[in-house]
Amino acid sequence: TGQSVLLSIGTYRAKTDFLTAAKLLVEMGFKLFGSKGTADFYQENSIPIVHMDLPTDSEQGVDQDSLKEGQFGLVINIPAKSRFRRPASYNTQGYLTRTMAVKHSVPLITDIKCA
């Protein structure tokens, strides 16, 4: 444990910007896990990554338990800018993932320039 990184990168541009870093993480021996869109993108670019479902408001996501159990040594969650207003009571999967990372003291990166 601690050698796994959870990726959820919102926009196509951010995914492209992070491509070299993702390759480097794999070369350094890290195992990558990703949200559906992120995993699909990196698999299409020949980077080994395991798809994980992110948590939702109504259910325990796979990675919530994984974060509690210390499976991940790092979470890189780059939010996509939303053009839509959402009710204050609505929490995105990314928000829930970031919240769980902080709650369980897992290092969290939320800006592509820092990743």
MARSE-192820 format. One record per atom (N, C-alpha, C, O): x, y, z; residue in three letters. Coordinates in steps of 0.1 Angstrom, whole numbers, padded with zeros to 4 digits, always signed. Layout:
! MARSE-192820
XYZALA ...
! end
This chain:
! MARSE-192820
+0008-0012+0000THR +0000+0000+0000THR +0009+0012+0000THR +0021+0012+0003THR +0003+0024-0003GLY +0011+0036-0004GLY +0018+0037-0018GLY +0022+0048-0021GLY +0018+0027-0025GLN +0024+0027-0039GLN +0013+0028-0049GLN +0016+0027-0061GLN +0001+0031-0045SER -0010+0033-0055SER -0015+0047-0055SER -0015+0054-0045SER -0018+0052-0067VAL -0023+0065-0069VAL -0037+0065-0075VAL -0039+0058-0085VAL -0046+0072-0070LEU -0059+0074-0075LEU -0060+0086-0083LEU -0058+0097-0078LEU -0063+0085-0096LEU -0064+0096-0105LEU -0079+0099-0109LEU -0086+0089-0113LEU -0083+0111-0109SER -0096+0115-0115SER -0093+0129-0121SER -0093+0139-0113SER -0091+0130-0134ILE -0087+0142-0140ILE -0098+0147-0150ILE -0102+0140-0159ILE -0104+0158-0147GLY -0116+0163-0153GLY -0117+0165-0168GLY -0125+0160-0174GLY -0108+0173-0173THR -0109+0178-0187THR -0099+0170-0195THR -0089+0165-0191THR -0103+0170-0208TYR -0094+0163-0218TYR -0080+0170-0218TYR -0070+0163-0219TYR -0080+0183-0217ARG -0067+0190-0217ARG -0059+0187-0205ARG -0047+0185-0207ARG -0065+0186-0194ALA -0058+0182-0181ALA -0052+0168-0182ALA -0041+0165-0178ALA -0061+0159-0188LYS -0056+0145-0190LYS -0044+0145-0199LYS -0034+0138-0196LYS -0044+0153-0210THR -0033+0154-0219THR -0021+0160-0212THR -0010+0155-0214THR -0023+0170-0205ASP -0012+0177-0198ASP -0005+0167-0188ASP +0007+0168-0185ASP -0013+0158-0182PHE -0007+0149-0172PHE -0002+0136-0178PHE +0004+0128-0170PHE -0003+0134-0191LEU +0001+0122-0197LEU +0016+0118-0194LEU +0018+0106-0190LEU +0025+0127-0196THR +0039+0124-0193THR +0041+0120-0178THR +0049+0111-0175THR +0034+0127-0169ALA +0036+0124-0155ALA +0030+0111-0152ALA +0035+0103-0143ALA +0019+0107-0158ALA +0013+0094-0156ALA +0023+0083-0160ALA +0025+0073-0153ALA +0029+0085-0172LYS +0039+0075-0176LYS +0051+0074-0166LYS +0055+0063-0163LYS +0055+0085-0161LEU +0066+0085-0151LEU +0062+0078-0138LEU +0070+0071-0133LEU +0050+0080-0134LEU +0045+0073-0121LEU +0046+0058-0123LEU +0050+0051-0114LEU +0042+0053-0135VAL +0042+0039-0138VAL +0057+0034-0138VAL +0060+0024-0133VAL +0065+0042-0145GLU +0079+0038-0146GLU +0086+0038-0132GLU +0095+0030-0129GLU +0081+0046-0123MET +0086+0046-0109MET +0080+0035-0100MET +0084+0034-0089MET +0071+0027-0106GLY +0066+0016-0098GLY +0052+0018-0092GLY +0048+0010-0084GLY +0046+0029-0094PHE +0033+0032-0088PHE +0022+0025-0096PHE +0023+0023-0109PHE +0012+0020-0089LYS +0001+0014-0096LYS -0010+0024-0097LYS -0014+0031-0087LYS -0015+0026-0109LEU -0025+0037-0111LEU -0040+0031-0111LEU -0042+0021-0117LEU -0048+0039-0104PHE -0063+0036-0104PHE -0069+0049-0109PHE -0064+0060-0107PHE -0081+0048-0116GLY -0087+0060-0121GLY -0102+0059-0122GLY -0108+0048-0123GLY -0108+0070-0122SER -0123+0071-0125SER -0125+0066-0140SER -0115+0065-0147SER -0137+0064-0143LYS -0140+0058-0157LYS -0134+0066-0168LYS -0126+0060-0176LYS -0136+0079-0169GLY -0131+0087-0180GLY -0116+0088-0180GLY -0110+0087-0190GLY -0110+0089-0168THR -0096+0090-0167THR -0089+0077-0171THR -0080+0077-0178THR -0095+0066-0165ALA -0089+0053-0169ALA -0090+0050-0184ALA -0081+0045-0190ALA -0102+0053-0190ASP -0103+0051-0204ASP -0093+0058-0212ASP -0087+0053-0221ASP -0091+0071-0209PHE -0081+0079-0216PHE -0067+0074-0215PHE -0060+0072-0225PHE -0063+0070-0203TYR -0049+0065-0202TYR -0047+0051-0207TYR -0036+0048-0212TYR -0057+0043-0206GLN -0056+0030-0213GLN -0055+0031-0228GLN -0047+0024-0234GLN -0062+0041-0234GLU -0061+0044-0248GLU -0047+0049-0252GLU -0043+0048-0263GLU -0040+0054-0242ASN -0026+0059-0244ASN -0016+0049-0239ASN -0005+0054-0235ASN -0020+0037-0238SER -0011+0026-0234SER -0004+0027-0220SER +0007+0023-0217SER -0012+0033-0211ILE -0007+0034-0197ILE -0016+0025-0188ILE -0028+0026-0189ILE -0009+0016-0181PRO -0017+0006-0173PRO -0024+0013-0161PRO -0017+0020-0153PRO -0037+0012-0161ILE -0045+0019-0150ILE -0057+0010-0148ILE -0063+0005-0157ILE -0062+0009-0135VAL -0073+0001-0132VAL -0085+0011-0129VAL -0084+0020-0122VAL -0096+0007-0136HIS -0109+0015-0134HIS -0114+0013-0120HIS -0115+0002-0115HIS -0119+0024-0113MET -0126+0023-0101MET -0138+0033-0101MET -0137+0043-0107MET -0149+0028-0095ASP -0160+0037-0094ASP -0158+0047-0082ASP -0154+0043-0072ASP -0161+0059-0085LEU -0160+0069-0074LEU -0173+0069-0066LEU -0183+0065-0071LEU -0172+0074-0054PRO -0183+0074-0045PRO -0194+0084-0050PRO -0192+0094-0057PRO -0207+0081-0046THR -0218+0090-0049THR -0224+0093-0035THR -0221+0087-0025THR -0233+0103-0035ASP -0240+0106-0023ASP -0248+0095-0017ASP -0249+0094-0005ASP -0253+0086-0025SER -0262+0076-0020SER -0256+0062-0017SER -0263+0054-0012SER -0243+0061-0020GLU -0237+0048-0018GLU -0222+0049-0014GLU -0216+0059-0017GLU -0217+0039-0008GLN -0203+0039-0005GLN -0196+0035-0018GLN -0198+0025-0023GLN -0187+0044-0022GLY -0179+0041-0034GLY -0168+0031-0030GLY -0164+0031-0019GLY -0163+0024-0040VAL -0152+0015-0038VAL -0140+0022-0032VAL -0134+0017-0023VAL -0137+0034-0037ASP -0125+0041-0032ASP -0127+0047-0018ASP -0117+0050-0012ASP -0140+0049-0014GLN -0141+0054+0000GLN -0135+0044+0010GLN -0128+0048+0019GLN -0139+0031+0008ASP -0134+0021+0017ASP -0118+0020+0015ASP -0111+0018+0024ASP -0114+0021+0002SER -0100+0020-0001SER -0092+0031+0006SER -0081+0030+0011SER -0098+0043+0006LEU -0091+0055+0013LEU -0091+0053+0028LEU -0080+0056+0034LEU -0101+0047+0033LYS -0101+0044+0048LYS -0091+0034+0051LYS -0084+0035+0061LYS -0089+0024+0042GLU -0080+0013+0045GLU -0065+0016+0041GLU -0057+0008+0043GLU -0063+0028+0036GLY -0049+0032+0033GLY -0044+0026+0020GLY -0032+0025+0018GLY -0053+0022+0010GLN -0048+0016-0002GLN -0040+0026-0010GLN -0031+0022-0018GLN -0044+0039-0010PHE -0038+0049-0018PHE -0028+0058-0010PHE -0031+0062+0001PHE -0016+0060-0016GLY -0007+0069-0010GLY -0008+0084-0015GLY -0002+0093-0009GLY -0016+0085-0026LEU -0018+0098-0032LEU -0031+0098-0040LEU -0034+0088-0046LEU -0039+0109-0039VAL -0050+0111-0048VAL -0048+0124-0056VAL -0045+0134-0050VAL -0049+0123-0069ILE -0048+0134-0078ILE -0062+0136-0084ILE -0066+0128-0093ILE -0069+0146-0080ASN -0083+0148-0084ASN -0084+0162-0089ASN -0085+0172-0082ASN -0084+0164-0102ILE -0085+0177-0109ILE -0099+0179-0113ILE -0104+0173-0123ILE -0106+0188-0107PRO -0120+0191-0110PRO -0122+0197-0124PRO -0113+0205-0128PRO -0132+0193-0131ALA -0136+0200-0143ALA -0145+0212-0139ALA -0153+0211-0130ALA -0143+0223-0146LYS -0151+0235-0143LYS -0165+0231-0148LYS -0167+0227-0160LYS -0175+0234-0140SER -0189+0231-0144SER -0195+0244-0149SER -0194+0254-0143SER -0202+0242-0160ARG -0210+0254-0165ARG -0224+0255-0159ARG -0231+0265-0162ARG -0227+0245-0152PHE -0241+0244-0147PHE -0241+0247-0132PHE -0233+0243-0124PHE -0252+0254-0128ARG -0254+0256-0113ARG -0260+0243-0108ARG -0269+0238-0114ARG -0256+0239-0096ARG -0262+0228-0090ARG -0267+0232-0076ARG -0263+0242-0070ARG -0277+0225-0071PRO -0282+0228-0058PRO -0271+0226-0048PRO -0262+0218-0049PRO -0271+0234-0037ALA -0261+0234-0027ALA -0260+0220-0021ALA -0249+0216-0015ALA -0271+0212-0021SER -0271+0199-0014SER -0265+0188-0023SER -0263+0177-0019SER -0261+0192-0036TYR -0256+0182-0045TYR -0240+0181-0044TYR -0234+0191-0045TYR -0235+0169-0041ASN -0221+0168-0040ASN -0216+0159-0052ASN -0222+0148-0054ASN -0206+0164-0059THR -0201+0156-0071THR -0193+0144-0066THR -0188+0144-0054THR -0190+0135-0075GLN -0181+0124-0071GLN -0167+0129-0067GLN -0161+0124-0058GLN -0163+0139-0075GLY -0150+0144-0072GLY -0149+0151-0058GLY -0139+0149-0051GLY -0159+0158-0055TYR -0160+0165-0042TYR -0160+0154-0031TYR -0152+0156-0021TYR -0167+0144-0032LEU -0167+0133-0022LEU -0154+0126-0021LEU -0149+0123-0010LEU -0147+0124-0033THR -0134+0118-0033THR -0124+0127-0025THR -0116+0122-0017THR -0124+0140-0029ARG -0115+0149-0022ARG -0117+0150-0007ARG -0108+0150+0001ARG -0130+0150-0003THR -0134+0151+0011THR -0129+0138+0018THR -0123+0139+0029THR -0130+0127+0012MET -0126+0114+0019MET -0111+0114+0020MET -0105+0109+0030MET -0104+0119+0010ALA -0089+0119+0010ALA -0084+0128+0022ALA -0076+0124+0029ALA -0090+0139+0023VAL -0086+0148+0034VAL -0090+0142+0048VAL -0082+0142+0057VAL -0102+0136+0049LYS -0107+0130+0061LYS -0098+0119+0066LYS -0096+0117+0078LYS -0092+0111+0056HIS -0083+0100+0060HIS -0068+0103+0058HIS -0060+0093+0057HIS -0065+0116+0057SER -0051+0120+0057SER -0043+0114+0045SER -0031+0111+0046SER -0050+0113+0033VAL -0043+0109+0021VAL -0039+0122+0014VAL -0047+0130+0011VAL -0026+0123+0010PRO -0022+0135+0003PRO -0030+0137-0010PRO -0034+0127-0017PRO -0034+0149-0012LEU -0043+0153-0023LEU -0038+0164-0032LEU -0033+0174-0026LEU -0038+0162-0045ILE -0034+0173-0054ILE -0047+0176-0062ILE -0053+0167-0068ILE -0050+0189-0063THR -0062+0193-0070THR -0059+0203-0082THR -0068+0209-0088THR -0047+0206-0084ASP -0043+0215-0095ASP -0033+0208-0104ASP -0023+0203-0100ASP -0036+0208-0117ILE -0028+0201-0127ILE -0013+0207-0127ILE -0004+0199-0130ILE -0012+0219-0124LYS +0002+0225-0124LYS +0010+0220-0113LYS +0022+0221-0113LYS +0004+0215-0102CYS +0011+0209-0091CYS +0013+0194-0092CYS +0021+0188-0085CYS +0006+0188-0102ALA +0007+0173-0102ALA +0019+0168-0109ALA +0021+0156-0110ALA 
! end
